[in-house]
């Protein structure tokens, strides 16, 4: 609520003006597990990411050994100079 209140200004005629937020970048992050406990995962190796016979298979028996990946996203309005 405080963030929104900082971007509202009083106009000369008494009305309110809202800042268009063209200079703000919104960043979000989310953590994902590559797989769940008890699932087999085959990785794509070789030419053109084709599953080959010697592709390694990963298996985790414990939650402590899961591989985590962070997905980071940023959203902003395009501004021309």
Residue pairs with C-beta under 8 A, 6 or more apart in sequence:
7 18
7 19
7 21
8 16
8 17
8 18
8 19
9 16
9 17
9 18
9 19
10 16
10 17
11 17
20 77
21 77
22 77
22 79
23 79
24 76
25 74
25 75
25 76
26 74
26 75
26 76
27 72
27 73
27 74
28 72
28 73
28 74
28 75
29 70
29 71
29 72
29 73
30 70
30 71
31 68
31 69
31 70
31 71
32 68
32 69
32 70
32 71
33 66
33 67
33 68
33 69
34 41
34 66
34 67
34 68
34 69
35 41
35 58
35 60
35 66
35 67
36 66
37 60
37 61
37 62
37 63
37 66
38 60
38 61
39 59
39 60
40 57
40 58
40 59
41 57
41 58
41 59
42 51
42 55
42 56
42 57
43 55
43 56
43 58
44 50
44 51
44 55
45 52
45 54
45 55
45 56
46 52
46 55
60 66
